[in-house]
């Protein structure tokens, strides 16, 4: 009687041990399958990037890059180069005068004779709104469309001054449909500026 109980108890222990081992095996195979499912792109993304020296330092062949962009840099022949049938030196110029309070855009011919003039105040913006980039863009779109009506399509741009309307005015001229050939920054730089104000005492 005691022996049969011992045998049954031993069988039960074997059965439970086998079930535990089978569970362990299934877990192990499950983990192995999960490893295989990982996407190759995610694995490559997780790898550390190769060390290229200092942070942000990249190697590139400067000479080949300059040769590819030879048309972008001015040369001796640039004034006589034709753009849409007009020489560069004869193209009309958009002068953009930017200040923190206003943006004034004028169109002149190649000799400097004014043709059109528009500012954010004339456009209808008042007080502090005249100094915003939205006002500069709206003014540029208006004067650009008027230039197109007069038959001017290809222009040069000259920007002077610092303010919020610098890039917005150029973008507005581009949005109006004008073909901008060159952008020149003619902001005046003082080599002998006035003495700065003394620091405020707290």
C-alpha positions in Angstrom: 0.0 0.0 0.0 2.8 2.4 1.0 4.8 1.4 -2.0 1.9 2.1 -4.5 1.5 5.5 -2.9 5.2 6.2 -3.3 5.1 5.1 -7.0 2.1 7.3 -7.7 3.7 10.3 -5.9 6.9 9.7 -7.9 4.9 9.6 -11.2 3.2 12.8 -10.3 6.6 14.5 -9.6 7.9 13.3 -13.0 4.9 14.6 -14.8 5.1 18.0 -13.2 8.9 18.1 -13.9 8.3 17.3 -17.6 5.6 19.9 -17.8 7.9 22.5 -16.3 10.7 21.6 -18.8 8.3 21.8 -21.7 7.2 25.2 -20.5 10.8 26.3 -20.2 11.5 25.0 -23.7 8.5 26.8 -25.2 9.6 30.1 -23.5 13.1 29.7 -24.9 11.9 29.0 -28.4 9.5 31.9 -28.1 12.3 34.3 -27.3 14.4 32.9 -30.1 11.5 33.6 -32.6 11.1 37.1 -31.2 14.8 37.8 -32.0 14.3 36.7 -35.6 11.3 38.9 -36.1 13.3 42.2 -35.3 13.5 44.3 -38.4 16.9 44.7 -40.0 16.4 48.5 -40.4 15.7 48.9 -36.7 18.7 46.8 -35.8 20.9 49.0 -38.0 19.4 52.2 -36.5 20.3 51.0 -33.0 23.9 50.4 -33.9 26.3 53.3 -32.9 27.3 55.5 -35.7 31.0 55.3 -36.9 33.2 57.8 -35.2 34.3 60.6 -37.6 36.4 62.6 -35.3 35.1 65.8 -33.7 31.3 66.3 -33.3 29.8 67.7 -36.5 33.0 67.2 -38.5 32.5 65.7 -41.9 34.9 65.0 -44.7 34.1 66.2 -48.2 36.0 67.0 -51.3 35.8 70.8 -51.5 37.3 71.2 -55.0 34.7 69.0 -56.7 31.9 70.8 -54.8 33.2 74.2 -56.1 33.5 72.9 -59.6 29.9 71.7 -59.5 28.7 75.2 -58.4 30.7 77.3 -60.7 27.6 79.0 -62.1 26.5 80.2 -58.7 29.6 82.4 -58.1 30.1 85.7 -60.0 32.9 85.9 -62.4 34.4 88.6 -64.7 31.8 87.6 -67.4 28.8 87.8 -65.1 27.7 91.4 -66.1 27.5 90.4 -69.7 25.8 87.0 -69.1 22.3 86.8 -70.5 19.3 85.9 -68.3 16.0 85.4 -70.3 17.6 87.5 -73.1 18.7 90.4 -70.9 22.2 91.0 -69.8 22.9 90.9 -66.0 24.0 94.5 -65.9 20.8 95.7 -67.5 18.4 93.8 -65.2 16.0 95.9 -63.1 16.7 95.9 -59.3 14.4 95.5 -56.4 15.7 97.5 -53.4 14.4 96.3 -50.1 15.0 98.7 -47.2 14.3 96.8 -44.0 14.1 98.4 -40.5 12.6 97.1 -37.3 9.5 99.4 -37.8 8.9 99.2 -41.6 9.8 97.6 -44.9 10.1 99.8 -48.0 10.5 98.1 -51.4 11.3 100.1 -54.6 11.9 99.0 -58.2 14.6 100.8 -60.2 16.1 100.1 -63.5 19.8 99.2 -63.9 20.9 102.9 -63.8 19.0 103.5 -60.5 16.0 105.4 -61.9 13.0 104.6 -59.7 9.9 103.0 -61.3 7.7 101.7 -58.4 7.7 102.3 -54.7 5.7 100.5 -52.0 5.9 100.3 -48.2 4.0 98.5 -45.5 2.4 101.7 -44.4 1.1 102.4 -48.0 -0.2 98.8 -48.0 -2.5 99.5 -45.1 -0.6 98.2 -42.1 -0.5 100.7 -39.2 1.7 101.2 -36.1 3.6 98.1 -34.9 2.1 95.9 -37.6 4.2 97.6 -40.2 7.3 95.9 -38.8 6.0 92.4 -39.1 7.1 89.8 -41.6 3.5 89.4 -42.9 3.3 93.0 -43.8 6.6 92.8 -45.7 5.5 89.7 -47.6 2.1 91.3 -48.5 3.9 94.5 -49.7 6.4 92.4 -51.8 3.5 90.4 -53.5 1.7 93.7 -54.4 4.8 95.4 -55.9 5.9 92.2 -57.6 2.5 91.8 -59.3 2.6 95.4 -60.5 6.1 94.8 -61.9 4.8 91.8 -63.8 2.0 94.0 -65.3 4.6 96.4 -66.6 6.4 93.5 -68.4 9.3 92.9 -65.9 9.9 89.2 -65.3 13.6 88.8 -64.4 15.0 90.9 -61.6 17.9 91.3 -59.2 17.3 91.9 -55.5 19.3 94.2 -53.1 18.5 94.0 -49.4 19.6 96.7 -46.9 19.0 96.8 -43.1 18.1 94.5 -40.3 14.5 93.6 -39.4 11.9 90.9 -39.5 10.9 91.5 -43.1 14.2 90.5 -44.8 13.4 87.0 -45.9 9.7 87.6 -46.1 10.0 90.3 -48.6 12.2 88.1 -50.9 9.7 85.3 -50.5 6.9 87.6 -51.4 8.7 88.7 -54.6 9.2 85.0 -55.5 5.5 84.2 -54.8 4.3 87.0 -57.1 5.9 85.2 -60.0 9.2 87.1 -60.5 12.3 85.3 -61.5 15.0 86.4 -59.0 18.6 86.0 -60.5 20.7 87.3 -57.6 20.3 88.5 -54.0 22.8 91.1 -52.7 23.0 92.2 -49.1 24.2 95.8 -49.0 23.7 96.4 -45.3 26.0 99.2 -44.1 28.5 98.2 -41.5 30.0 100.9 -39.2 33.7 100.3 -38.5 33.6 103.0 -35.9 30.3 102.6 -34.1 29.1 105.0 -31.3 30.1 104.2 -27.8 27.6 101.8 -26.2 25.4 102.9 -23.3 26.7 102.3 -19.8 25.3 99.3 -18.1 22.2 99.8 -15.9 23.0 99.7 -12.2 20.7 97.4 -10.2 
